[in-house]
Amino acid sequence: MPELSKRTETFTDSVIRRMTRISNKYGAVNLSQGFPDFEPPRELLDRLAEVSNEDFHQYSITWGAQNFREALAEKQSRLMGRRIDPNAEIVVTCGSTEAMMAAMMTVANPGDKVIVFSPFYENYGADTILSGAEPIYVPLYPPEFNFDPNELEAAFRQKPKALILCNPSNPCGKVFTYDELKIIADLAEKYDTFVITDEVYEHIVYAPHKHTYFASLPNMWERTISCSSLSKTYSITGWRLGYIIAPPHIIDVAKKVHDFLTVGAAAPLQEAAVTGLRFGDDYYRQLTYKYTEKRDLFLKGLDDIGISHTIPQGAYYVLLDISEFGFDSDLDFCEKLAEKVGVGAVPGSSFFRENVNHLIRLHFAKKNDTLNEALNRLSQIKKLKL
Ligand code: GLN
């Protein structure tokens, strides 16, 4: 038999998705893969029901339905502080996952280097491999997950083609300050580098922290490829609706990459989601309020149990320190946690370039009842001590 592709030799399956399967196997409360168990906004579901009887069952325009791009452009223009052109500056993709992949393929040649902060969302590793690029990892140091500007500049000196910026960050919950983003921006300009952002948690930010769109920094529009999705904002991770926003000459290429990768995102879902894109600011305020309440409930529960953890500034993940349990492998710990305690988590090692295996990631995008049930089960966690 011929050999399979070299490119995939170093691939493992996604640990995040694997942990969902392990959670299901043990009937655990699944706080591993980050997705809500509560309903999307009723207006979206009602519109989805209507759309099924309307004429949206064939391909939409490959780079996104006109209606969707116009609603998205209006929303993002308001937030990003510049007029986004719905016809020239947007590609609608199958989730931010495809947006990131298409962005990488748009800028990177085989052998190009790409800066990735560590810890990082596991897809970025695969994205670089699939596009033939080579990651340069720059550590974020706990507890605030700050970077060292000198280490970052050393990475830029290796002449990377792009830097990947997940803000707010999965898994560490960091929200980059304006000053930190400005350091990155100045380096991107000095070393003539693209910045590919993943801003899917743009609306899940806890006061007093604030989200700054990287593309809105001085001179950054020209070199920023902003990726995001509707998954987390409207609790519709299964709809797979994401997008790229960038200057027209970048979008021209991204449109082609996207067209050949997937042709397009699901037409009926794009149409139904327009309802969400047209929500007023109140919706986003309520979303922040809802997640702040969940974060506070969950962190207080963890404090009551006595497990040390990170304090997320944004996104909906928390890293727990499991050093006291004496496990050599965080993977084994997570399997035992699912089996004996009944809670699904993701081993921290799948996010870190460094040799880290004393952390696990839990998410709190769940109904308060689900979170309370998970906390109730986690109160038994000490019995996992070796
Ligand atoms: N972003 C979510 C997480 O980190 C979901 C990932 C996925 O499976 N697409 O858990």
Residues whose N, C-alpha, C, O or C-beta is under 5 A from the ligand:
A	BS01	LIG	I16 S32 Q33 G34
